[in-house]
Amino acid sequence: MPWCDGDTVISRVADVNMQTEEEKVTIIRLHDVGTDNIATDKNIHGNPTGRLKTYVKHLTMADTVPPLTTHVLDTSNGLPAANVAMVLYIQNAQNAFDLVEKGKTNNDGRGGFLRGSKWQPGVYKLHFDTDGYFRNQNTSGFYPYVEVVFRIVDPSQHYHVPLLLSPFGYSTYRGS
């Protein structure tokens, strides 16, 4: 029988190829953070152990955490808000905002910006397309978008800007 933890089942091939209980638990954790196909029966072809080692290598690399991260949670259903379109801007000398980067949240509602870019002090604006997200959820919201404006003083630090979202309200704070 395949190895199981809660609702996630590792395929028979993956179960046979995993050497230790720790590798199996790591697969479950990778599955839970959005690498959807690693812990399912879709993996019956190929070498799951090799894929696992590749994922672990990517997760343990020091530069995998970008200097600016976000986590969008849909409080109306208690789930992460996946595939929320986001745009990061920086304020210029004329007090207008210039586009820096675009992105989307992953399956766990997480996103990051400025990988490999110069992170500089300044005022930034993070735009979340909540209209598009709620449309994909077959609902409508009061706020068509949310913009969070924040100041970066020390670019050597990591900044986290979470968004708690529902169709009729939102909240944010400086995370860690």
N, C-alpha and C positions, 0 to 999 in steps of 0.2 A: 504494500500500500504506500502511496506517496507520503512524504513527510508533510505535516500540516501544522500551522500556527494560526489559530482563529479561523478566519474565512479564507486565508490564502493557502493554496496547495502548490507545492513544488512538483513539477512533472516527474514521472518515473525515471526518465533519462537523467534529469538534473539531480534527482535524489541519489541515483547510483554513482554519479560523477562527483558529488560533493564529498570531500574527504572528512570533514569534521562537522560537528554540531554548530560551531562558530560560523563556518561558511554558509550553512543553511539559514541561520539567524540573520546573517548579513544580507542574504538574498531577500529575505522578508523585509528587512529595513529598506533596502534599495527599492523594492516594489512599493513600499509605503510612501516614499518620497517622490514618486513619479516615474520611475523607470518601469513602465507598465508591463513590458513583455518579458522581464527577466524571471518572474516567478510563476509563469503560466505554462500550460501545455503547448504554447506556441514555440517553445524552446526545444522541441524534441529532435531537431536537426542541429548539428553543430556541437561545439564544445562549451557547455555551460560554465565549466570551471574556468576556462580561458576568459570568457566574457566577464565572469565575476571578478577575476584578477584585474581586468582592464577597468571595470567600474570602480573597484577599490582604489586603484592607482589614481584615477581621475579625482576621486573624492578626497584623497589625502594630499594632493598637490597643494602647496601653500597658496598659490595664486588663484585657486578656484573660487574663493569668496571675493566678489567684487567690492569696491569701497562703498558702494551705495546699494542697499537691498531694500526690498519691500515684501510684505506679506499681506494679501487681501483675503479677508474672511467674510463670508456672507452670513451675517448673524440671523437672517430670516430663516435659514435652513440648517445652520450649524455646520456648514461645509466650507472648505477653501473655495475661493472664486477663481476658477481656471479660465485661461484664455482672455483675460482682461487686457485690452490694448492700452499701452502706456506710452507717454512721450515725456522725455526729460528736456528741460530748457534751462539756460543760464541767462541771468540778467546782464545786459551790456551797459556801456557808459551812458547811453541815452535812456536808460531805464526800461527799454523794451526787452523782450525775451527772445533769445536765439535758440534754435533747435540744436540739441546736443546728440540725442540718441532716441531710437524707438525700440519698443520691446513688448512682450506679452507675458503674463503670468503663466507658470507651468501648471501641471495637474494638481499641485499642492498649493496653488495660489501665490507662489513665490516668484520674484523676479529680481534681477540685478542689473546694474548699469556701470559703465566706465571701466570695463575689463581692459587692461592694457592702455588706458587713456590717461591723460594728465588730469588729475583731480586737483582742482585749484580752489582757493577761498572765493566765496561769492554768494550771491543769492540765486537759488535754484527753484524751479517750479516743476512739480511732477503732476502730469495730467493723466487721469484715469477715465477711460471711456465706459462709464457705467451704463449708458443707454444701450450700447452694443451688448454688454454682458447680460443685462436684464432681458433684452430682446431674445437672446439665445436661451434664456431660462423660461421663455414664454410668459413673461410678466412685464410690467412697466414700472418705472420708478419716477419719483418726483424730480430727482436731480439727473439731468442728462449727462453730466460729467462732474468729476470732483477734481479740483486743483489744490494741491498742497504746496505752499511756498515756504521755503526754509533757508536758513543761512548756514554755510559751511565756513567755519573759522579755522579749523585745524585739519588740513587734508591728509595728515598721517593717520587719522582715526577712521574707524569704520562707522558709517551712519546707516541707521535702519529706520525706515518710514513706513510703519504698518498702517493699514486702512481697514477699519471695521465698517462693514457696509450692509445696508438693508434697502429695500425699495423706497423708504421714506426717511432715511437718515444715514449719517455717517459720522465716524469719529476717527481721530488720528492722534498720535503722540510720538515723542522721540523714543524709539526703541533702542535696544542694545545689540 
